[in-house]
């Protein structure tokens, strides 16, 4: 029989305090809070193009103009967006941990991180 994960916040805080390396795994929801459309959500850009298919050398060879347009769209989209509280919290955590000689790694699929 396996035990259920703990929901003890004090225990979590203690483990986090003792940790030397933290991994933060983020997804499209973090960026969506800043108004960045997701590729798979409602109104997502993937409905027009399959983003992973455009992000390849083969796609560029086949239709360089489309690939340039796709990346231009992404760059221009990000110019009008600002970090949200989640982005700020992640950046502050990275700085604080670095100052304490600890490491934070962020793993994301987002284009804005």
C-alpha positions as CSV (number, residue, x, y, z in Angstrom):
1,X,0.0,0.0,0.0
2,X,1.4,3.4,-0.9
3,X,1.1,6.4,1.3
4,X,-0.6,9.6,0.1
5,X,1.6,12.6,-0.5
6,X,1.8,14.9,2.4
7,X,-0.1,18.2,2.5
8,X,1.9,19.4,5.5
9,X,2.9,23.0,4.6
10,X,5.3,23.3,7.5
11,X,7.1,20.1,6.4
12,X,7.2,21.4,2.8
13,X,8.8,24.7,3.9
14,X,11.4,22.8,6.0
15,X,12.3,20.6,3.1
16,X,12.5,23.6,0.8
17,X,14.7,25.4,3.3
18,X,17.1,22.4,3.4
19,X,17.2,22.0,-0.4
20,X,20.2,23.0,-2.5
21,X,18.5,22.7,-5.9
22,X,15.0,23.5,-6.9
23,X,13.4,22.7,-10.2
24,X,10.4,24.8,-11.3
25,X,8.3,23.2,-14.1
26,X,6.0,25.7,-15.9
27,X,3.6,25.4,-18.7
28,X,1.5,27.7,-20.9
29,X,-0.7,28.7,-18.0
30,X,2.0,30.9,-16.6
31,X,2.3,32.9,-19.8
32,X,-1.5,32.9,-20.4
33,X,-1.8,35.1,-17.3
34,X,0.2,37.8,-19.2
35,X,-2.1,37.5,-22.2
36,X,0.1,35.2,-24.3
37,X,-2.2,32.8,-26.2
38,X,-1.5,29.2,-25.7
39,X,-0.9,26.9,-28.7
40,X,-3.4,24.3,-27.5
41,X,-6.0,26.3,-25.6
42,X,-9.1,28.1,-26.8
43,X,-8.1,30.4,-29.6
44,X,-4.7,28.9,-29.6
45,X,-2.4,29.5,-32.5
46,X,-2.0,25.8,-33.2
47,X,-5.4,25.7,-34.8
48,X,-3.9,27.5,-37.8
49,X,-0.4,26.0,-37.7
50,X,1.1,23.1,-35.8
51,X,3.9,25.0,-33.9
52,X,6.2,22.0,-33.4
53,X,6.1,21.4,-37.2
54,X,7.2,25.0,-37.9
55,X,10.1,24.9,-35.5
56,X,12.3,22.6,-37.6
57,X,15.0,23.0,-40.2
58,X,12.8,21.0,-42.6
59,X,9.9,23.5,-42.2
60,X,12.3,26.3,-43.0
61,X,13.6,24.5,-46.1
62,X,10.0,23.8,-47.3
63,X,8.5,27.3,-46.6
64,X,11.0,29.8,-45.2
65,X,8.6,32.7,-45.5
66,X,6.0,30.9,-43.4
67,X,8.5,30.1,-40.7
68,X,9.8,33.7,-40.7
69,X,6.2,35.0,-40.4
70,X,5.6,32.5,-37.5
71,X,8.6,33.7,-35.5
72,X,7.9,37.3,-36.3
73,X,4.4,36.9,-34.9
74,X,5.8,35.4,-31.7
75,X,8.4,38.2,-31.3
76,X,5.8,41.0,-31.9
77,X,3.3,39.3,-29.6
78,X,5.9,39.3,-26.7
79,X,6.8,43.0,-27.2
80,X,3.3,44.0,-25.9
81,X,3.4,41.7,-22.8
82,X,4.7,42.2,-19.3
83,X,5.8,39.7,-16.7
84,X,3.0,38.6,-14.3
85,X,3.3,37.8,-10.6
86,X,4.4,34.2,-11.4
87,X,7.2,35.4,-13.6
88,X,8.3,37.8,-11.0
89,X,8.2,35.2,-8.2
90,X,10.3,32.8,-10.3
91,X,12.9,35.5,-11.0
92,X,13.0,36.6,-7.3
93,X,13.4,33.0,-6.3
94,X,16.3,32.5,-8.7
95,X,18.0,35.6,-7.4
96,X,17.5,34.8,-3.7
97,X,18.7,31.2,-4.1
98,X,21.7,32.3,-6.1
99,X,22.6,34.7,-3.4
100,X,22.4,31.8,-1.0
101,X,24.6,29.6,-3.2
102,X,21.7,27.4,-4.1
103,X,20.4,26.6,-7.6
104,X,17.0,27.0,-9.3
105,X,16.4,25.4,-12.7
106,X,13.3,26.4,-14.7
107,X,12.0,23.9,-17.2
108,X,9.4,25.4,-19.5
109,X,7.8,25.1,-22.9
110,X,7.1,28.8,-22.9
111,X,8.6,31.3,-25.3
112,X,8.6,34.2,-22.8
113,X,10.6,32.7,-20.0
